[in-house]
Structure formats: structure tokens, C-alpha cells
Amino acid sequence: MASISFSGVERVFRQNGQDFVALQDVNLVVQDREFVAIVGPSGCGKTTCMRMAAGLEHPSSGTVSVGDQVVTRPGPDRAVVFQAFALFPWKTVWDNVEFGLVSLGVDGAERKRRIEHYIGLMGLQGYERAYPHQLSGGMQQRVAIARAYVLDPQVLLMDEPFGALDAQTRVVMQEELVRLARRHPRTVLFITHAVEEAVYLADRIVVMTGRPGTIREIIDVKSIRQAENWDQHSRIEDVMDQASFVHLRSHVWKLLRSSGHGADVH
């Protein structure tokens, strides 16, 4: 089981000689192969949650676990996709996607099979020998996602992965991620400022309060998506026209606005 569990998590930072609480009493379980998005104002601890699940930071109290193991450091069971594409500029698309597989000691034939599979899924055929500077931002992020999926991780951690993209490219990437997530489900923790993005992508949405960040409400999207058959639509605008989508988006906005922290989400 590749569930992610936050149990009584608190994170305290020290700044200018004073302690401040970034996260307080966070309790959350992301089930195996569930896609959970976290939304909330800047500074509420969204990215800190992701970094603790990745093993890049540690709670001041409480525990973060993946499966039955407490997270103490990064591991091959978890892959991270950041807002900054974080590609190696001196490596080609193929070599960037291959890098983690080489580090894990995957044999050449298996590396080739996996790379070809995910390059195909992400629409990167014909660009295998291109370098990052020769690609658009959207294509670079496709490479970053392929590099994460090719490792066959149990958990995928995504920190505003489309935040640096223009609006049109962002929509295309959201559609691509939905398609990929349905065909190859993973346990996903997705951090975003964008309310519509969260409603479109997630099985559940976690709405955070302002600092100190804690969970205000958890909203079930999957049951509504399945009941309304959103996945029959191939384009995001068709989903956004659904009355159920509009209702959920409005509900998330009201939660954020009522806390007085709606200005920095969109």
C-alpha cells in the first residue's frame, strides 16, 4: 500500500531569532492510488507538507509515513515534480528521462522499454535528442513528468508543476495529466494555488487555513466526477461547464474567502 499519512504534524521554523508555527495539527491520509490536491493561501504550509512527504523536510512533531514506513529521507518509492522543471540542461530529453533509471541500476533493455513508453505517452516522440533549451516550457514539464513516471514510483509528489506555464499550455498539461493519471494511477499529492485546477484533477481537495496552516475541510470530488461522468469529456472547458464542477469550485472559493485568504489563490 502506498498511502501517505500525516499524523499530528506540526512544523515550526525559526526566523530572526523567533519561532513561528507553519503547520499545526495536520492529520490526513492519502489512500493508495488516490489523487489529492492541497489548496490554500501562500504561507499555509502546502509545499512544506509535500517536502515532508518527500523526506526533504521533517516535522517538528508528529509523523509522516508512506505505507507503514515513517519518512526520514528521500527514497525511490517517491518521485517529485517541481514548478521549476529541474532538467539537466546538458542532457537530451532521452538522457533526462533515463537518469533516474541509471541511478537505480535498471538494465538497458528495461530502461529502453520504459523510456519509449512514457515518451510516447507524453507526446515527446521526435524530441528524444533535443536539449531542454530547444523545448517550450510545456514540453519541458512533459519531460519532467515522464522522468518521474518512468521510475514507477509508488508516490508522486507535485508542487505547483504547472505554475510557471502560460494559461493555454497549463490547460493542455492538465488534460494530459488527467489522461495519464487515469491510465497509470499513482498515489498523488498535488500542491496548487489554482482552485479550478484542483477541482479538475483531484479525487479529494484539502483546503488549508492561513498560518498556522491546518486542514479546514476535505472535499470529495471523485464521487461527483464519477456520478456526473466528467471523464467522458476530453476537454477541460467541457468539464468546467458542468453544474457540479461550478458548484464545487464555488464551495472551495467560499471556504478560502471566508477565512480572509482568497486573494492569493485563483
ZIWOUR-V650605 format. One record per residue. N is the residue number from 1. RES is the residue in one letter. PSI is psi as a letter, one per 20 degrees, with the letter a starting at -180 (NA if undefined). OMEGA is omega as a letter, one per 30 degrees, with the letter a starting at -180 (999 if undefined). D_FIRST is the distance of its C-alpha to the first C-alpha in Angstrom with 2 decimals. Layout:
[[N;RES;PSI;OMEGA;D_FIRST] [N;RES;PSI;OMEGA;D_FIRST]]
//
This chain:
[[1;M;p;a;0.00] [2;A;l;l;3.80] [3;S;q;l;5.77] [4;I;p;a;9.26] [5;S;p;l;11.47] [6;F;p;a;15.24] [7;S;o;l;17.11] [8;G;k;a;20.90] [9;V;p;l;21.07] [10;E;q;l;24.60] [11;R;o;a;25.96] [12;V;p;l;29.63] [13;F;q;l;31.62] [14;R;p;a;35.12] [15;Q;p;a;37.62] [16;N;l;l;41.39] [17;G;j;a;41.35] [18;Q;q;l;39.57] [19;D;q;l;36.07] [20;F;q;a;34.42] [21;V;o;l;31.21] [22;A;g;l;29.00] [23;L;q;a;26.02] [24;Q;p;l;26.34] [25;D;l;l;24.11] [26;V;p;l;21.12] [27;N;o;a;18.40] [28;L;p;l;15.65] [29;V;p;l;12.03] [30;V;o;a;10.76] [31;Q;r;l;8.27] [32;D;p;l;5.76] [33;R;k;l;8.78] [34;E;q;l;11.22] [35;F;o;a;14.36] [36;V;p;l;15.87] [37;A;p;l;19.34] [38;I;p;l;21.19] [39;V;q;l;24.98] [40;G;r;a;27.75] [41;P;r;l;30.93] [42;S;p;l;31.44] [43;G;j;a;30.84] [44;C;i;l;28.40] [45;G;j;a;25.63] [46;K;g;a;23.44] [47;T;h;l;23.41] [48;T;h;l;23.12] [49;C;g;a;19.76] [50;M;g;a;18.58] [51;R;h;l;20.23] [52;M;h;l;18.66] [53;A;h;l;15.10] [54;A;i;a;16.53] [55;G;j;l;18.09] [56;L;i;l;21.54] [57;E;r;a;22.58] [58;H;q;l;21.89] [59;P;q;l;22.35] [60;S;h;l;25.67] [61;S;r;a;24.13] [62;G;a;a;20.83] [63;T;q;l;17.43] [64;V;p;a;14.83] [65;S;q;l;11.37] [66;V;p;a;8.36] [67;G;c;l;5.45] [68;D;j;a;8.22] [69;Q;p;l;10.65] [70;V;p;a;13.56] [71;V;p;l;14.57] [72;T;i;a;18.04] [73;R;r;l;18.67] [74;P;q;l;17.69] [75;G;r;a;15.52] [76;P;i;l;14.95] [77;D;i;a;11.25] [78;R;p;l;12.92] [79;A;q;a;15.97] [80;V;p;l;18.62] [81;V;o;a;21.30] [82;F;r;l;24.28] [83;Q;g;l;27.28] [84;A;p;a;29.48] [85;F;h;l;28.69] [86;A;k;l;28.69] [87;L;q;l;29.77] [88;F;o;a;31.96] [89;P;h;a;35.39] [90;W;i;a;36.83] [91;K;q;l;34.21] [92;T;r;l;34.22] [93;V;g;l;31.51] [94;W;g;a;30.52] [95;D;h;l;30.58] [96;N;g;a;28.56] [97;V;h;a;25.74] [98;E;h;a;26.08] [99;F;g;a;26.17] [100;G;h;l;22.55] [101;L;h;l;22.37] [102;V;g;a;25.52] [103;S;h;a;24.18] [104;L;i;l;21.20] [105;G;k;l;23.77] [106;V;p;a;22.79] [107;D;r;a;25.86] [108;G;g;a;28.36] [109;A;g;l;27.96] [110;E;h;l;24.20] [111;R;g;a;24.83] [112;K;g;a;27.50] [113;R;g;a;25.45] [114;R;g;a;22.61] [115;I;g;l;25.18] [116;E;h;a;27.35] [117;H;g;a;24.54] [118;Y;h;l;23.47] [119;I;h;l;27.08] [120;G;g;a;27.92] [121;L;h;a;25.26] [122;M;j;l;26.44] [123;G;k;a;30.08] [124;L;j;l;31.14] [125;Q;p;a;33.09] [126;G;i;a;36.44] [127;Y;j;a;35.35] [128;E;h;a;33.71] [129;R;j;l;36.63] [130;A;q;l;37.16] [131;Y;q;a;36.73] [132;P;h;a;35.07] [133;H;i;l;38.52] [134;Q;j;a;39.40] [135;L;q;l;36.58] [136;S;r;l;36.40] [137;G;g;l;33.95] [138;G;h;l;31.86] [139;M;h;l;31.79] [140;Q;h;l;30.85] [141;Q;h;l;27.82] [142;R;g;l;26.93] [143;V;g;a;27.09] [144;A;g;l;24.85] [145;I;g;l;22.16] [146;A;g;l;22.63] [147;R;h;l;22.38] [148;A;g;a;18.96] [149;Y;h;a;17.56] [150;V;h;l;19.28] [151;L;i;a;17.11] [152;D;l;a;14.12] [153;P;q;l;12.04] [154;Q;h;a;8.40] [155;V;p;l;10.16] [156;L;p;a;13.75] [157;L;p;a;16.08] [158;M;o;a;19.43] [159;D;n;a;22.45] [160;E;l;a;25.23] [161;P;i;a;24.97] [162;F;j;a;27.85] [163;G;h;a;29.97] [164;A;j;a;32.52] [165;L;q;l;33.18] [166;D;r;a;36.11] [167;A;g;a;35.62] [168;Q;g;l;35.99] [169;T;h;a;33.66] [170;R;g;l;31.05] [171;V;g;l;31.17] [172;V;g;a;30.85] [173;M;h;l;27.79] [174;Q;g;l;26.16] [175;E;g;l;26.90] [176;E;g;a;25.53] [177;L;h;l;22.21] [178;V;g;l;21.91] [179;R;g;a;22.74] [180;L;g;a;20.25] [181;A;h;l;17.38] [182;R;h;a;18.24] [183;R;h;a;18.58] [184;H;m;a;15.66] [185;P;p;l;13.05] [186;R;r;l;10.89] [187;T;o;a;9.49] [188;V;p;l;13.08] [189;L;o;a;15.10] [190;F;p;a;18.68] [191;I;p;a;21.77] [192;T;q;l;25.05] [193;H;i;a;28.52] [194;A;o;a;29.10] [195;V;g;a;28.71] [196;E;h;l;29.21] [197;E;g;a;26.60] [198;A;g;a;23.98] [199;V;h;a;25.04] [200;Y;h;a;25.11] [201;L;h;a;21.74] [202;A;q;l;19.33] [203;D;h;l;17.51] [204;R;q;l;18.34] [205;I;p;l;20.86] [206;V;o;l;21.04] [207;V;p;a;24.76] [208;M;q;l;25.78] [209;T;r;l;29.19] [210;G;r;a;31.52] [211;R;p;f;31.68] [212;P;p;a;30.49] [213;G;p;l;27.42] [214;T;r;a;25.54] [215;I;p;l;23.78] [216;R;g;a;26.51] [217;E;q;l;24.75] [218;I;p;a;21.54] [219;I;p;l;22.57] [220;D;o;l;20.90] [221;V;h;a;21.91] [222;K;g;a;19.80] [223;S;h;l;21.64] [224;I;g;l;24.92] [225;R;g;a;24.14] [226;Q;g;a;23.35] [227;A;h;a;26.36] [228;E;i;l;28.64] [229;N;l;l;27.22] [230;W;h;a;27.23] [231;D;i;l;25.63] [232;Q;i;a;28.90] [233;H;p;a;30.47] [234;S;i;a;30.30] [235;R;p;a;31.94] [236;I;h;a;30.78] [237;E;h;l;34.23] [238;D;h;l;34.06] [239;V;g;a;30.88] [240;M;i;l;32.53] [241;D;i;a;35.51] [242;Q;p;a;33.58] [243;A;h;a;34.70] [244;S;h;l;31.18] [245;F;g;a;30.23] [246;V;g;l;33.41] [247;H;g;a;32.74] [248;L;g;l;29.26] [249;R;g;l;30.66] [250;S;g;a;33.55] [251;H;g;l;31.44] [252;V;g;l;29.43] [253;W;g;a;32.77] [254;K;h;l;34.39] [255;L;g;a;31.75] [256;L;g;a;32.32] [257;R;h;a;36.08] [258;S;i;l;36.49] [259;S;i;a;35.15] [260;G;k;a;37.77] [261;H;k;a;35.30] [262;G;i;a;35.38] [263;A;h;a;37.61] [264;D;j;l;35.12] [265;V;q;a;32.64] [266;H;NA;999;33.60]]
//
